[in-house]
Amino acid sequence: MDPAPLARAVFAALGGIVEIGAVHSTGTWLLPDVSVGAFLEPRQDDLRRLLEGVRVVGRFSDEVMAVADELGYFADHEVSAASLLLWSDGIVGLPDPVERLEEPELVRRMCRIGADLQLTRLLQALVTAALAAGTESGEGATGIVGILRVACGLAEPTDARTTPADVHRIWRVAHLPGILCPASDAPEWGKAGHRSYDAELERLLRGEPPGGVRPWV
């Protein structure tokens, strides 16, 4: 399997998380106040740690990791209301007039919705990349939890409320039923892998020791 699309899915979710975090960090929810560059500048160590975690979990080469730079999400750029609407899947709808999307209350709502969506998609993209790379859940889940901790802090930098455990629970109900239901066309190895990652992530996030209940595979 070509790893580049897998990496793009990870970096796209992270791009949404960075933009949402940059908006969140202003405290005003006013888009003219947003600077992605200023948001990331004091967080370079976190960003490097996060990207290294992605590289290890997905076993991505340097060439594949370079996709992150090509996409430009981690460089200074403008954050628009249209971007936030995209990251939040248009759940707030289009107001009339559309310029109302820049109102602080709508910006805040799009950021809250978008943070939940993109953190959950990040987890799914990471598990997918890990399974494609053959990274066993015992190894990969530890790295994924570390990535989620950093990502949650980026998405909500001033009043973090969403935890990696929250993201895992949302992911389990949003993604796993479609993958694991009897009618799913997912391969059996993929179903087994998702069950294994679900169990290992739950164990780690609940602070349980190894050797607990394992999934049926």
KOLVOBA-172610 format. One record per residue (C-alpha): residue number from 1; residue in three letters; x, y, z. Coordinates in Angstrom, 2 decimals, decimal comma. Example, Ala and Ser with C-alpha at 12.3 -4.5 7.8 and 13.67 -1.06 7.14 Angstrom:
! KOLVOBA-172610
+-----+------+---------+---------+---------+
| seq | type |      xx |      yy |      zz |
+-----+------+---------+---------+---------+
|   1 |  ALA |   12,30 |   -4,50 |    7,80 |
|   2 |  SER |   13,67 |   -1,06 |    7,14 |
+-----+------+---------+---------+---------+
! end
This chain:
! KOLVOBA-172610
+-----+------+---------+---------+---------+
| seq | type |      xx |      yy |      zz |
+-----+------+---------+---------+---------+
|   1 |  MET |    0,00 |    0,00 |    0,00 |
|   2 |  ASP |    1,29 |    3,45 |   -0,94 |
|   3 |  PRO |    2,04 |    5,20 |    2,39 |
|   4 |  ALA |    1,73 |    8,74 |    1,00 |
|   5 |  PRO |   -2,12 |    8,87 |    1,11 |
|   6 |  LEU |   -2,01 |    7,44 |    4,64 |
|   7 |  ALA |    0,39 |   10,18 |    5,69 |
|   8 |  ARG |   -1,77 |   12,83 |    4,01 |
|   9 |  ALA |   -4,76 |   11,72 |    6,06 |
|  10 |  VAL |   -2,71 |   12,10 |    9,26 |
|  11 |  PHE |   -1,32 |   15,50 |    8,26 |
|  12 |  ALA |   -4,71 |   16,81 |    7,12 |
|  13 |  ALA |   -6,24 |   16,07 |   10,51 |
|  14 |  LEU |   -3,22 |   17,67 |   12,20 |
|  15 |  GLY |   -3,57 |   20,69 |    9,91 |
|  16 |  GLY |   -7,12 |   21,19 |   11,09 |
|  17 |  ILE |   -6,02 |   20,79 |   14,70 |
|  18 |  VAL |   -3,28 |   23,41 |   14,29 |
|  19 |  GLU |   -5,63 |   25,94 |   12,65 |
|  20 |  ILE |   -8,28 |   25,38 |   15,32 |
|  21 |  GLY |   -5,69 |   25,71 |   18,07 |
|  22 |  ALA |   -4,38 |   28,95 |   16,59 |
|  23 |  VAL |   -7,88 |   30,40 |   16,63 |
|  24 |  HIS |   -8,52 |   29,09 |   20,13 |
|  25 |  SER |   -5,31 |   30,61 |   21,45 |
|  26 |  THR |   -6,37 |   34,17 |   20,58 |
|  27 |  GLY |   -9,05 |   34,15 |   23,25 |
|  28 |  THR |  -11,07 |   36,53 |   21,09 |
|  29 |  TRP |  -12,34 |   34,11 |   18,40 |
|  30 |  LEU |  -11,67 |   36,90 |   15,88 |
|  31 |  LEU |  -10,02 |   35,59 |   12,73 |
|  32 |  PRO |   -7,95 |   38,75 |   12,06 |
|  33 |  ASP |   -6,22 |   38,07 |   15,41 |
|  34 |  VAL |   -5,07 |   34,60 |   14,32 |
|  35 |  SER |   -1,41 |   33,84 |   13,53 |
|  36 |  VAL |   -0,50 |   30,21 |   12,92 |
|  37 |  GLY |    3,17 |   31,16 |   12,99 |
|  38 |  ALA |    2,88 |   32,86 |   16,39 |
|  39 |  PHE |    0,89 |   29,90 |   17,71 |
|  40 |  LEU |    3,45 |   27,30 |   16,62 |
|  41 |  GLU |    6,64 |   29,23 |   17,39 |
|  42 |  PRO |    6,69 |   28,39 |   21,15 |
|  43 |  ARG |    5,39 |   24,88 |   20,43 |
|  44 |  GLN |    8,13 |   23,67 |   18,10 |
|  45 |  ASP |    9,28 |   20,99 |   20,56 |
|  46 |  ASP |    5,73 |   19,64 |   20,81 |
|  47 |  LEU |    5,38 |   19,68 |   17,03 |
|  48 |  ARG |    8,68 |   17,84 |   16,53 |
|  49 |  ARG |    7,71 |   15,26 |   19,14 |
|  50 |  LEU |    4,34 |   14,78 |   17,50 |
|  51 |  LEU |    5,77 |   14,36 |   13,99 |
|  52 |  GLU |    8,41 |   11,93 |   15,24 |
|  53 |  GLY |    5,64 |    9,91 |   16,83 |
|  54 |  VAL |    3,77 |    9,87 |   13,50 |
|  55 |  ARG |    6,91 |    8,72 |   11,69 |
|  56 |  VAL |    7,44 |    5,84 |   14,10 |
|  57 |  VAL |    3,82 |    4,66 |   14,26 |
|  58 |  GLY |    3,38 |    4,72 |   10,48 |
|  59 |  ARG |    6,96 |    3,68 |    9,75 |
|  60 |  PHE |    7,06 |    6,55 |    7,27 |
|  61 |  SER |   10,21 |    7,31 |    5,30 |
|  62 |  ASP |   11,78 |   10,77 |    5,14 |
|  63 |  GLU |   10,23 |   11,20 |    1,69 |
|  64 |  VAL |    6,76 |   10,45 |    3,03 |
|  65 |  MET |    7,23 |   12,73 |    6,03 |
|  66 |  ALA |    8,18 |   15,53 |    3,61 |
|  67 |  VAL |    4,50 |   15,56 |    2,58 |
|  68 |  ALA |    3,85 |   17,55 |    5,77 |
|  69 |  ASP |    5,99 |   20,42 |    4,48 |
|  70 |  GLU |    4,39 |   20,22 |    1,04 |
|  71 |  LEU |    0,91 |   20,62 |    2,50 |
|  72 |  GLY |    1,99 |   23,76 |    4,39 |
|  73 |  TYR |   -0,21 |   23,29 |    7,43 |
|  74 |  PHE |    2,70 |   23,84 |    9,83 |
|  75 |  ALA |    3,90 |   27,07 |    8,22 |
|  76 |  ASP |    2,38 |   30,49 |    8,82 |
|  77 |  HIS |   -0,79 |   30,95 |    6,77 |
|  78 |  GLU |   -4,19 |   32,58 |    6,94 |
|  79 |  VAL |   -7,04 |   30,83 |    8,70 |
|  80 |  SER |  -10,40 |   31,58 |    7,10 |
|  81 |  ALA |  -13,99 |   30,93 |    8,14 |
|  82 |  ALA |  -14,23 |   28,64 |    5,10 |
|  83 |  SER |  -11,40 |   26,52 |    6,51 |
|  84 |  LEU |  -13,12 |   26,21 |    9,87 |
|  85 |  LEU |  -16,38 |   25,30 |    8,12 |
|  86 |  LEU |  -14,46 |   22,56 |    6,30 |
|  87 |  TRP |  -12,80 |   21,19 |    9,45 |
|  88 |  SER |  -16,20 |   21,13 |   11,20 |
|  89 |  ASP |  -17,92 |   19,41 |    8,24 |
|  90 |  GLY |  -20,37 |   22,27 |    7,80 |
|  91 |  ILE |  -22,35 |   21,18 |   10,86 |
|  92 |  VAL |  -23,16 |   24,78 |   11,82 |
|  93 |  GLY |  -24,61 |   25,38 |    8,36 |
|  94 |  LEU |  -24,30 |   28,45 |    6,20 |
|  95 |  PRO |  -25,79 |   31,55 |    7,81 |
|  96 |  ASP |  -27,47 |   34,35 |    5,88 |
|  97 |  PRO |  -25,52 |   36,40 |    5,12 |
|  98 |  VAL |  -22,54 |   34,05 |    4,85 |
|  99 |  GLU |  -20,25 |   36,69 |    6,35 |
| 100 |  ARG |  -21,76 |   35,83 |    9,72 |
| 101 |  LEU |  -19,45 |   32,80 |    9,74 |
| 102 |  GLU |  -16,77 |   35,16 |   11,06 |
| 103 |  GLU |  -18,81 |   36,10 |   14,12 |
| 104 |  PRO |  -17,00 |   34,99 |   17,30 |
| 105 |  GLU |  -19,81 |   32,71 |   18,50 |
| 106 |  LEU |  -19,95 |   30,81 |   15,21 |
| 107 |  VAL |  -16,16 |   30,67 |   15,04 |
| 108 |  ARG |  -16,11 |   29,22 |   18,56 |
| 109 |  ARG |  -18,72 |   26,59 |   17,66 |
| 110 |  MET |  -16,87 |   25,57 |   14,49 |
| 111 |  CYS |  -13,66 |   25,21 |   16,48 |
| 112 |  ARG |  -15,28 |   23,03 |   19,15 |
| 113 |  ILE |  -16,94 |   20,79 |   16,57 |
| 114 |  GLY |  -13,85 |   20,74 |   14,39 |
| 115 |  ALA |  -11,60 |   19,77 |   17,29 |
| 116 |  ASP |  -13,75 |   16,71 |   18,04 |
| 117 |  LEU |  -13,90 |   15,70 |   14,38 |
| 118 |  GLN |  -10,24 |   16,19 |   13,54 |
| 119 |  LEU |   -8,90 |   14,57 |   16,71 |
| 120 |  THR |  -11,10 |   11,55 |   15,99 |
| 121 |  ARG |   -9,99 |   11,43 |   12,35 |
| 122 |  LEU |   -6,39 |   11,73 |   13,47 |
| 123 |  LEU |   -6,81 |    8,62 |   15,62 |
| 124 |  GLN |   -8,39 |    6,70 |   12,75 |
| 125 |  ALA |   -5,66 |    7,82 |   10,35 |
| 126 |  LEU |   -2,97 |    6,76 |   12,82 |
| 127 |  VAL |   -4,49 |    3,32 |   13,40 |
| 128 |  THR |   -4,91 |    2,82 |    9,65 |
| 129 |  ALA |   -1,30 |    3,82 |    9,00 |
| 130 |  ALA |   -0,04 |    1,59 |   11,82 |
| 131 |  LEU |   -1,97 |   -1,43 |   10,53 |
| 132 |  ALA |   -0,74 |   -0,85 |    6,97 |
| 133 |  ALA |    2,84 |   -0,64 |    8,26 |
| 134 |  GLY |    2,48 |   -3,80 |   10,34 |
| 135 |  THR |    3,01 |   -1,96 |   13,62 |
| 136 |  GLU |    1,65 |   -4,21 |   16,36 |
| 137 |  SER |   -0,88 |   -2,69 |   18,74 |
| 138 |  GLY |    1,37 |   -3,23 |   21,75 |
| 139 |  GLU |    3,93 |   -0,91 |   20,18 |
| 140 |  GLY |    1,75 |    1,39 |   18,14 |
| 141 |  ALA |   -0,87 |    2,20 |   20,77 |
| 142 |  THR |    1,76 |    3,67 |   23,09 |
| 143 |  GLY |    2,96 |    5,99 |   20,36 |
| 144 |  ILE |   -0,58 |    6,94 |   19,38 |
| 145 |  VAL |   -1,48 |    7,88 |   22,95 |
| 146 |  GLY |    1,58 |   10,15 |   23,07 |
| 147 |  ILE |    0,54 |   11,79 |   19,80 |
| 148 |  LEU |   -3,01 |   12,31 |   21,04 |
| 149 |  ARG |   -1,78 |   13,98 |   24,22 |
| 150 |  VAL |    0,13 |   16,56 |   22,21 |
| 151 |  ALA |   -2,67 |   16,96 |   19,67 |
| 152 |  CYS |   -5,30 |   17,58 |   22,36 |
| 153 |  GLY |   -3,11 |   20,31 |   23,82 |
| 154 |  LEU |   -2,73 |   21,91 |   20,41 |
| 155 |  ALA |   -6,45 |   21,83 |   19,66 |
| 156 |  GLU |   -7,42 |   23,42 |   22,99 |
| 157 |  PRO |   -4,34 |   25,31 |   24,16 |
| 158 |  THR |   -5,92 |   27,59 |   26,74 |
| 159 |  ASP |   -8,67 |   25,53 |   28,37 |
| 160 |  ALA |   -8,10 |   21,95 |   27,32 |
| 161 |  ARG |  -11,17 |   19,82 |   28,04 |
| 162 |  THR |  -10,82 |   17,00 |   25,53 |
| 163 |  THR |   -8,53 |   14,18 |   26,62 |
| 164 |  PRO |   -7,05 |   11,25 |   24,66 |
| 165 |  ALA |   -9,57 |    9,02 |   26,47 |
| 166 |  ASP |  -12,40 |   11,20 |   25,14 |
| 167 |  VAL |  -11,00 |   10,93 |   21,62 |
| 168 |  HIS |  -10,76 |    7,16 |   21,91 |
| 169 |  ARG |  -14,39 |    6,84 |   22,99 |
| 170 |  ILE |  -15,61 |    9,07 |   20,16 |
| 171 |  TRP |  -13,48 |    7,13 |   17,67 |
| 172 |  ARG |  -14,84 |    3,80 |   18,87 |
| 173 |  VAL |  -18,47 |    4,78 |   18,24 |
| 174 |  ALA |  -17,82 |    6,87 |   15,13 |
| 175 |  HIS |  -15,51 |    4,53 |   13,20 |
| 176 |  LEU |  -15,50 |    0,99 |   14,55 |
| 177 |  PRO |  -19,14 |    0,00 |   13,90 |
| 178 |  GLY |  -18,75 |    0,58 |   10,17 |
| 179 |  ILE |  -15,49 |   -1,37 |   10,07 |
| 180 |  LEU |  -16,48 |   -4,26 |   12,33 |
| 181 |  CYS |  -20,12 |   -4,87 |   11,43 |
| 182 |  PRO |  -20,87 |   -8,17 |    9,64 |
| 183 |  ALA |  -21,71 |   -6,36 |    6,39 |
| 184 |  SER |  -18,37 |   -4,54 |    6,32 |
| 185 |  ASP |  -16,06 |   -5,35 |    3,41 |
| 186 |  ALA |  -12,98 |   -4,70 |    5,57 |
| 187 |  PRO |  -10,52 |   -7,61 |    5,42 |
| 188 |  GLU |  -10,41 |   -9,90 |    8,44 |
| 189 |  TRP |   -6,86 |   -8,82 |    9,28 |
| 190 |  GLY |   -8,07 |   -5,21 |    9,33 |
| 191 |  LYS |  -10,98 |   -6,05 |   11,61 |
| 192 |  ALA |   -8,68 |   -7,97 |   13,94 |
| 193 |  GLY |   -6,20 |   -5,11 |   13,94 |
| 194 |  HIS |   -8,83 |   -2,51 |   14,82 |
| 195 |  ARG |  -10,12 |   -4,69 |   17,66 |
| 196 |  SER |   -6,61 |   -5,13 |   18,97 |
| 197 |  TYR |   -5,84 |   -1,40 |   18,83 |
| 198 |  ASP |   -9,16 |   -0,58 |   20,51 |
| 199 |  ALA |   -8,41 |   -2,93 |   23,39 |
| 200 |  GLU |   -4,81 |   -1,75 |   23,79 |
| 201 |  LEU |   -5,74 |    1,94 |   23,64 |
| 202 |  GLU |   -8,42 |    1,40 |   26,27 |
| 203 |  ARG |   -5,95 |   -0,45 |   28,50 |
| 204 |  LEU |   -3,36 |    2,32 |   28,26 |
| 205 |  LEU |   -5,84 |    5,17 |   28,70 |
| 206 |  ARG |   -7,43 |    3,51 |   31,74 |
| 207 |  GLY |   -4,00 |    2,88 |   33,24 |
| 208 |  GLU |   -4,54 |   -0,86 |   33,38 |
| 209 |  PRO |   -1,58 |   -3,25 |   33,55 |
| 210 |  PRO |   -0,73 |   -5,65 |   30,72 |
| 211 |  GLY |   -2,46 |   -8,99 |   30,70 |
| 212 |  GLY |   -6,02 |   -7,75 |   31,02 |
| 213 |  VAL |   -8,94 |   -8,75 |   28,85 |
| 214 |  ARG |   -7,82 |   -9,15 |   25,25 |
| 215 |  PRO |  -10,09 |   -8,80 |   22,20 |
| 216 |  TRP |  -11,47 |  -11,76 |   20,33 |
| 217 |  VAL |   -9,73 |  -11,82 |   16,93 |
+-----+------+---------+---------+---------+
! end
